[in-house]
Amino acid sequence: MSSADDQKRAAGEAAAALVEDGMVVGLGTGSTAAWFVRALAAQGLSLTCVATSQATADLATGLGLNVAELGETRTIDLTVDGADEIGPGLSLIKGGGAALLREKLVWEASRRSIVIADAAKLVPILGKFALPIEVVAFGHKTTQARICDVLSEFEIGIAPRLRMKDGAPVRTDNGNLIYDAACGRIEEPAALAAALKSVTGVVEHGLFLDLADQALIGGETGVTVLEP
């Protein structure tokens, strides 16, 4: 029986095999994306990479990959990243690693985006994993109240919680804060995404919709390819 790490590694290696010499490649953030970065570095190709977090940039440069800033390269050919949940149509929840804003910026600047994951990330409906919402630190408690109003419109009654680590609020690479909304079930992801984005103080949310072109899912029998 393969472990989750085995499945993540298999998916990451399968994605790395799709990268061609000379490409501009977006590098995701998180434990699954890290397997992809390691496999990519091992191939010894001539690449330009764009990282979605400082942690990924540090990993990539430490492995000898060339990392450039977003906007300093031509269009990104391929971005490979993990996800916290993968729902119908390759709808995603991302942001467990607090890199959702930079991830979405890189995804939206890419010709093609592939999500990689272990089989446990596949769900029939999004929402069991708490939805990350990145907010500006100034006045964040008032922003939280506005987020609560939006969630209540979608019959989600649990207030989002400020993400903490070691007794202090988690800060993103952008200096923002993260609220996690335990939605349970997200029946209308597109409508919720639009409503959250309209809230002043909300920088970005972890609903990635119509962005993934393909999913590579590690499992007991190898890697399965899914299309939207």
C-alpha positions as CSV (number, residue, x, y, z in Angstrom):
1,M,0.0,0.0,0.0
2,S,1.5,3.3,-1.1
3,S,1.7,6.2,1.4
4,A,0.5,9.7,0.7
5,D,4.1,10.8,0.3
6,D,4.7,8.0,-2.3
7,Q,1.6,9.2,-4.2
8,K,2.8,12.9,-4.0
9,R,6.2,11.9,-5.2
10,A,4.8,9.9,-8.2
11,A,2.6,12.8,-9.2
12,G,5.5,15.3,-9.0
13,E,7.8,13.1,-11.0
14,A,5.1,12.5,-13.7
15,A,4.7,16.3,-14.0
16,A,8.4,16.9,-14.2
17,A,8.5,14.5,-17.1
18,L,6.3,16.9,-19.1
19,V,8.8,19.8,-18.8
20,E,10.9,20.5,-21.9
21,D,14.3,22.2,-22.2
22,G,14.0,26.0,-22.5
23,M,10.6,26.3,-20.8
24,V,9.6,28.9,-18.3
25,V,8.1,26.9,-15.5
26,G,5.9,28.0,-12.5
27,L,6.8,26.3,-9.3
28,G,4.1,25.7,-6.8
29,T,4.2,25.7,-3.0
30,G,3.7,22.9,-0.5
31,S,4.8,19.3,0.1
32,T,3.6,17.9,-3.2
33,A,5.0,20.8,-5.2
34,A,8.4,20.2,-3.5
35,W,8.5,16.7,-5.0
36,F,8.0,18.3,-8.4
37,V,10.8,20.8,-7.8
38,R,13.2,18.1,-6.8
39,A,12.4,15.9,-9.8
40,L,12.7,18.9,-12.1
41,A,16.1,19.9,-10.8
42,A,17.3,16.3,-11.2
43,Q,16.6,16.4,-14.9
44,G,19.3,19.1,-15.5
45,L,17.3,21.0,-18.1
46,S,18.0,24.7,-19.0
47,L,14.9,26.4,-17.5
48,T,13.7,29.6,-16.1
49,C,11.5,29.2,-13.1
50,V,9.0,31.4,-11.3
51,A,8.3,30.5,-7.7
52,T,5.0,31.0,-5.9
53,S,6.6,31.6,-2.5
54,Q,9.9,32.4,-0.9
55,A,10.1,28.9,0.5
56,T,9.9,27.4,-3.0
57,A,12.4,29.9,-4.4
58,D,14.8,28.9,-1.7
59,L,14.3,25.2,-2.4
60,A,14.7,25.7,-6.2
61,T,17.8,27.9,-6.0
62,G,19.4,25.5,-3.5
63,L,18.9,22.7,-6.1
64,G,20.5,24.8,-8.8
65,L,17.4,26.0,-10.7
66,N,17.3,29.5,-12.2
67,V,14.5,31.5,-10.5
68,A,13.2,34.8,-11.9
69,E,10.5,37.2,-10.6
70,L,7.0,37.1,-12.1
71,G,6.9,39.6,-15.0
72,E,10.6,39.4,-15.7
73,T,10.2,36.5,-18.1
74,R,8.1,35.7,-21.2
75,T,4.8,34.0,-20.6
76,I,5.0,31.0,-18.3
77,D,4.7,27.8,-20.3
78,L,3.7,25.5,-17.5
79,T,2.9,25.8,-13.8
80,V,2.8,22.8,-11.6
81,D,1.3,23.1,-8.1
82,G,-0.5,21.0,-5.4
83,A,-4.0,21.5,-3.9
84,D,-5.7,21.0,-0.6
85,E,-8.9,19.8,-2.3
86,I,-9.8,18.8,-5.9
87,G,-13.4,18.9,-6.7
88,P,-15.6,18.4,-9.8
89,G,-14.3,20.0,-13.0
90,L,-10.9,20.4,-11.4
91,S,-12.2,23.1,-9.1
92,L,-9.7,23.6,-6.3
93,I,-9.2,24.8,-2.8
94,K,-5.6,26.0,-2.3
95,G,-3.8,28.1,0.3
96,G,-3.0,25.7,3.1
97,G,0.6,26.9,2.8
98,A,-0.5,30.6,2.9
99,A,0.8,31.2,-0.7
100,L,-2.6,31.5,-2.4
101,L,-2.1,35.0,-3.8
102,R,1.2,34.4,-5.4
103,E,0.0,31.0,-6.6
104,K,-3.0,32.5,-8.3
105,L,-0.9,35.3,-9.9
106,V,1.5,32.7,-11.3
107,W,-1.4,30.3,-12.4
108,E,-3.1,33.2,-14.2
109,A,0.1,34.1,-16.0
110,S,0.6,30.6,-17.3
111,R,-0.3,29.0,-20.7
112,R,-1.0,25.7,-18.9
113,S,-1.4,24.7,-15.3
114,I,-1.3,21.2,-13.8
115,V,-2.4,20.3,-10.3
116,I,-0.6,17.4,-8.6
117,A,-1.9,15.5,-5.6
118,D,-2.3,12.3,-3.7
119,A,-5.6,10.5,-4.1
120,A,-7.0,11.7,-0.7
121,K,-7.3,15.2,-2.2
122,L,-10.1,14.2,-4.5
123,V,-13.5,15.2,-3.1
124,P,-17.1,15.1,-4.5
125,I,-17.7,18.7,-3.3
126,L,-15.4,21.4,-2.1
127,G,-15.5,22.7,1.5
128,K,-14.3,20.1,4.0
129,F,-10.9,21.7,3.9
130,A,-11.2,25.2,5.4
131,L,-11.2,27.9,2.7
132,P,-8.2,30.3,3.1
133,I,-8.9,34.0,2.7
134,E,-5.9,36.4,2.5
135,V,-6.7,39.8,4.0
136,V,-4.9,43.1,4.5
137,A,-3.7,43.3,8.1
138,F,-5.1,46.8,8.7
139,G,-8.6,46.6,10.0
140,H,-8.7,42.9,9.6
141,K,-11.3,42.3,12.3
142,T,-13.8,44.5,10.4
143,T,-12.9,42.6,7.2
144,Q,-13.7,39.4,9.1
145,A,-17.1,40.8,9.9
146,R,-17.8,41.5,6.3
147,I,-16.6,38.0,5.3
148,C,-19.1,36.6,7.9
149,D,-21.9,38.5,6.1
150,V,-20.9,37.0,2.8
151,L,-20.7,33.5,4.2
152,S,-24.1,33.8,5.8
153,E,-25.5,34.6,2.4
154,F,-24.3,31.1,1.4
155,E,-25.7,29.5,4.6
156,I,-22.3,29.1,6.1
157,G,-22.7,30.1,9.7
158,I,-19.2,29.4,11.2
159,A,-17.1,32.6,11.5
160,P,-13.6,32.3,9.8
161,R,-10.7,32.0,12.2
162,L,-7.5,33.9,12.0
163,R,-4.6,31.5,11.2
164,M,-2.1,31.4,14.0
165,K,1.3,29.8,14.5
166,D,3.4,29.7,17.6
167,G,1.0,32.2,19.3
168,A,1.2,34.8,16.5
169,P,-0.9,35.5,13.4
170,V,0.5,33.8,10.3
171,R,1.9,36.4,7.8
172,T,2.0,35.7,4.1
173,D,5.0,36.5,2.0
174,N,3.1,39.7,1.2
175,G,2.7,40.7,4.8
176,N,-1.0,39.9,4.9
177,L,-3.1,37.7,7.2
178,I,-5.0,34.5,6.6
179,Y,-8.5,33.7,7.8
180,D,-9.7,30.1,7.4
181,A,-13.4,29.6,6.7
182,A,-14.8,26.2,7.7
183,C,-17.5,26.0,5.0
184,G,-18.3,22.3,5.2
185,R,-19.8,22.3,1.7
186,I,-19.5,24.9,-1.0
187,E,-22.5,24.5,-3.1
188,E,-21.9,27.5,-5.3
189,P,-18.1,28.0,-5.6
190,A,-18.2,30.5,-8.4
191,A,-20.7,32.7,-6.7
192,L,-18.9,32.5,-3.4
193,A,-15.6,33.3,-5.1
194,A,-17.0,36.5,-6.7
195,A,-18.7,37.6,-3.4
196,L,-15.5,37.2,-1.3
197,K,-13.4,39.0,-3.9
198,S,-15.8,42.0,-3.7
199,V,-15.1,42.5,0.0
200,T,-12.8,45.5,0.7
201,G,-9.8,44.2,2.6
202,V,-9.9,40.7,1.0
203,V,-6.8,40.4,-1.2
204,E,-7.5,36.9,-2.5
205,H,-9.2,33.6,-1.6
206,G,-8.3,29.9,-2.1
207,L,-10.9,29.0,-4.6
208,F,-9.1,28.2,-7.9
209,L,-11.8,27.8,-10.5
210,D,-11.3,27.2,-14.2
211,L,-7.6,27.4,-13.8
212,A,-6.3,23.8,-13.8
213,D,-5.9,22.3,-17.3
214,Q,-5.1,18.8,-16.0
215,A,-4.6,16.9,-12.8
216,L,-2.0,14.2,-12.1
217,I,-3.2,12.1,-9.1
218,G,-0.9,9.6,-7.4
219,G,-2.6,6.4,-6.3
220,E,-2.2,2.7,-5.5
221,T,-1.8,1.7,-9.2
222,G,0.3,4.7,-10.4
223,V,-0.6,8.2,-11.6
224,T,-4.1,9.0,-13.0
225,V,-4.6,11.8,-15.4
226,L,-7.8,13.9,-15.0
227,E,-9.2,16.6,-17.3
228,P,-11.8,19.3,-16.4
